[in-house]
Amino acid sequence: MSELSEQGKRIKIAVIHPECGISWNGGSQISAYEMAEHLAAHYDVELLCGKKVGTVSVVLPCIPRGRSANWLANSYIGGIFRKMFGYPGMVIEAATSFFPYLFHLLKSKPDVVYPNNDYGGLAIAWVLKRLIGSKILYTERAGLLSDGHVLKRNMKFKPDHLVVFNEDTVQTVKGWYPNQAVSAIPNGVDLSRFSTQGNTFDFKLSGKIVLCVGTLNRKNHKRMELVIKAMANVPQASLVLCGDGVDKDYYIALGLELLGEDRFIQMSLSFDEMPKLYRSVDLFTLPSANEPFGRVYLEALASGTPVVAPDDAMRRTIIGEAGIVCDVENPEHYAQALKTALVTDWQQKPLAQASKFSWAAVALQYKEIIDKSLMNKNS
């Protein structure tokens, strides 16, 4: 049953992400979808997105980043856009979604707007706040990457409450913006979707299977080449590289060169197929640099799969005793960690660790923030 405001009306929450339903390559799309579904147990929720998905989605016209990706990558004009803008797909998404989304929200009058598509959604929420007084709840998924460049830019939209992933970032934000309301809440994982139960893939590969999931782009922080090079020193196992991106051909060529056809495969799967993939492998790894959170680690753990990851504070928090952290920039150290993880009996540790991050529990933490924000609004 939906919560009621002090005026007796149902509290309305608008979750924004135009890319939801179009692609699931980024954690923000999945988080927006999961959050909308779980908050719907407490509020009147709409997920404004580009394609029908779940139970509360509202499809509005725009050009989400996924629909412009091929054109931007393969056309002459797309090349010009790429030179002008760092992420032209997001610019197009923000420009084409602004008025359709704003006009819809002016009619529905949400109490809280929760944008998940960076500055595009924040701009809509900022205007809505000034026109009808809607509160802005925002989760900064970039963390302190590039000395907090993205965070500092997004703070110009003045969210009523900012959510980050760890206490270190909370303290940094308080130092930069003493008056900003900020909380640390981790990402969540849907334990009903990601589990040990269900069908699996039968890979025709040699030895045990190591999985890496991420965007195939040499300019981002995923550093997929590190796992391929490390796996060259793990002859008893094969690598499944799942993802898509502008450098897919480069990574396929590198994998085949260093591992060969019997130990390497690249694949791109739909959102619905990912649980099947995670439970089909023996080990998960992702060597990202300064990953703000890393939802994929949780999805692997929830599927009963142990993890090898970079040695940093966030990875240690996420993985706990259900995997190994190491210096992934050292191929020998990385390879040894992979070898050790593959022969370790992890028992129920991955499942126990994943249970600490269930979406149901995470959504309740967001609910507490929303309720306090609206209480302040009505006081």
N, C-alpha and C positions, 0 to 999 in steps of 0.2 A: 504494500500500500504506500502511496506517495506521501511524503511529508507535507505538512501545511505550514504556510507562513503565519505570522501573527494576525494577518487580515483574514485568515481562513481559506486562502487560495492555495492551490497546489503549487509547490515550488517548481519552477521551470529551469532546467539546465540545458544549455546548448553546447554540444561538443562539436568542434570544427576540425575537419580534415578532408579536403577534396580528394585526396589520393586513396582514401579508404575504399576498398572494393575494386580499385583499378589495379593496384599492385601491392605486394606485401614485402617489398625489398627492404623497407626501413622499419626500425622499431617503433617510430612514432605512429605509423598507421595502425599497427597491431595494438599498441597501447591505447590509442583513441577508441578503437572498436571495443576492446575488452572493458575499458573504463565505462563507456556508455552503457554497455550491457549490464554491468554490475551496479552502476548507480541507478539504473532503471528500477531496481528493487526498492529504492527509497524516494525517488523523485520522478517528476514528469520530464523525461529526457528525450532530446532529439540529437541524432548524429547527422550533421550536415556533411554530405560526401558525394562522390562522383558516381557511385554505383550501388544499387540495392544490396545491403549486407546486414545480416542480423535482424533484430526485431524492432529497432527504433530508428533506423536510417531514413533520412529524407534526401532524395537526390535532387540536386540543383544544377543548372547549367553553368559550366565553366570548362577550362582546359587544364585538367590536372597534369602534374609533371610527367606521369607515366605515359600519357597520350601524346606528349610532344617529344618524348625521348628519341624515337627513331628519326623523326624529321630533323631534330637538332643535330643528331649525330651524322646524318647522311646527306644533308642539303647544303648548298652554298650559303644561303642566308643563315642556316643554322650555325655554320662556321663563324659567321660574323657575330651572331648572338653570343657564341661561346667566348669570343674575344672581348666582347663588351661587358659581359656579366659572368661572374664566377660560376653561378648555377642558374643558367637561363630558364630551365624548366620551372624553377620556383618563381622566377619573375613573371613568367607567363601565367602560371597558376594564380599568383597573387592578383595580377591585373584583371584577369577574366572572372575571378570569383568575387571580387570586392562588392560590386553593386548587387548581383543576384543574392548573395548571402546577406548583405546588409538590409536590403528591402524585405527579405523574408523575416529576419530577426526583428525588424521594426514592427512587423505585424504580430509576431508571436510573443514579443516582449519577455525574454528570459530574465530570470533573476540573476543568473550567473552564466557568463560565457567562458568556455574552456577551450581556447584555440590550441591546436596541436601541430599546426603547419608553419611554425616559425612566424616571421614578420607579416606574412599574408593574413593569417587569422588574427594576429595581435592588432593590426591596423583596423580591422573590422570591429574588434572588441573595444578598442580605444574610442572610436567614433560612437559606438552604441552606448558606452558609458556616459559620454557627454550629452547624448540626446535623451536617453531614458533612464540613466542611472544604473545600468546593469553592472554587477561586480565582475572583475576579471580575475580568473584563476589561471595560472600559467605554470607549466613544468619546463624548466630549462634542461633540455636533453644534451646540449653541447658541453655542459659543465664548465670547466676552466680551460678548455682547449684553447690554444693560441692566446694564453694569458687572459682568458675570459672575454675574448673579442666579441663573440656572438652574444654572450650574456649581457655585456655592457650595452650593446646595441639594442637588445630587446628590453632592457630596463627603461629605455626612453619612453616606452608605452605605459609605464607606471602600473603594473599589475597590482591588484589589491592584495593578493597573496601569491608568493613565489614558492614553488616546490623544486628542490634539488635532490640529488641522490645520496649525499653523505654529509656528515657533520663538518668535515673539513671545508666543503663548499659553503655551508651555512655560515661558518665563521668568516670566510673571505667576503661573502656578500654583506655581512653585518659591518665589516670594516669599510667596505666601499660605500654602502648605503645604510647608514645607521637606522633610518626610519622605515626601512622596508620589512614588512612581515614575511618571514621565510621559514620553511620547515623542510626537514630531510625525510623523504619517503622513498623507498626503493621501488623499482619496477616490480611488476608481478608476473606470475605465470598461471595459466589456466590448467589446473591439475585434472580437470575432466577431459581436456583435449590431449595433453601430453602425459602419457602414462606408459607402463610396460605392456599393457594389454592391446592386442590388435595385430593386423597384418604387418609383414616386413618385406623389404626388397631382398631379392636373391642376386647379389652382385657376383659376377663371374670374374673375381679378382683373386690375387694370390695372398694367402695369409689372413691375418686379422685386419679389420677395416677401421681406419681413422677418418673422421669427418671434419671438414672445415666449411663453415657457412659465412658468406659475406659478399659485399659488392666487389665486383672485379674491376677495380680502378686503381692504377698505380699511384695516383695523386692523393688518394685518401689515406686514412690512418690504419686501414685494415692489415696491410703488409702481408698479403697472401703468399707472396714469393718466399717468405721466411719458412712457412710450413712445408712448402714444396722442397726447398733446399735441405731442411732438416730431415724430411722423410727419405731423402736419398741415402741417409745413414741409418735407416731402420729397415733393413732388407726383409724382415719377417712380417711386414705389414704393407698394406696398400692405402692409397688416399682417394677419398671421394671429395671433390671440390664442388660445392653447391652454391650457385649464385650467377648473376649476370652483370654486365657492365661494359663500358667502352673498351676495356682491355681484355675481354674474354679470350680473344685469339692468342694474345701474348701468353696468358696463363696456361692455356691448353698446350701451346707449343713447349713451354717450359716444363710442364708436367710430363709430357710424353718424352722429352729429351732426357730428363733426369730419372724418371721412374719407369717409363715404358708402358705399353698398352696393357700389360698384365697386372700393373700396379697403380694405374691412374685412370680416373674417369671424371669428367666435368658434366654437371647436369643442372638444369633449372627446373624447379618444381613450383606448383601452386601452393597457396597458403594451406589448403586442406590436406595436401600430401606430406607436409613437413613432419607431423607426428610419426608417420610411418617410417620416414627416413631416419629420424633420431634413434628409434628403437631397433634399427637394422644394423647398427655399427657397434664396435667395441669401445671406441674412445672418441671424444670430441676435443677439438682444439681451435683456438683463434688467437693469433699473435698480435692483436691490435695494440697500437701505441696510445696510451692515455684514453682508452675507451671510457666515456662518461659513465656508462653502466655495463651493458652487455646482456640484453635479454636472451640471446641465443645460448648463453651458458646455462641459464635457468631451464630453458626448454630441454636441453640435453640432460640435465640432472633429473628433471621430472620424468624423463623417459628411462631412467635407470642407468644412464651413461655417464661414466666419470669424465673428468675434464683436465686438460693441461693448458695453462694460460700464463700470461706475463705476470711477473712478481710485482704487484702494486697493491695498495691498500684496498681498492675496490674489489679486485679479483680475489683477494684473501677473504674479504667479507662474503662475497657471493659463493665461493667454492667451499670454504671451510675445510673439513677433513675429507671431502668427496673428490679430491683431485690433487694435482701437483702444480705449484707455481714455480717458474724458473726464468732464467735469462734467455728469452727467445731470440735475442739478437746474436747469441753465440750458438752457431749451428750444432756444435758438439754437445753443449749443455742441453739444448732443446731436444736433440735426438735422444740423449740419455733419459731425459724425463719422459719422453714418449715410450721408450722401451720399458722403463720401470712401471709406468701406468698400465701398460698392456699386460704385464704379468702379475699385477697386484689383484688380490681378491677384495674388491670393494664392498661386497655384500650389500647391505641396504643403505649405505652412507649417502649415495646420490639422492635417493628418494627422501631420506630424512632431511637433507639440506634443502631440497626444493620446497618441502612443506612449509618452511619458514617464510616463503615468499608467495603464498597463494594470493590470487587476485581478490578473493573475497575479503581477506584481511587487509590488503592494500586499499581496497575501495572504502572500507570503513574509516581508514585514516583520512582519506580525502573527504568523506562525509563529515567528519568532525571539523575540518577546516571550513567547509561550505557552511555548515550550521553556525559556526562562530562568526563568519563574515556577514551572514545575513542578520544575525542577532545584533551586530554592531550597526548595520544599516538601519535597523528598525528602532534602535535605542535612542 
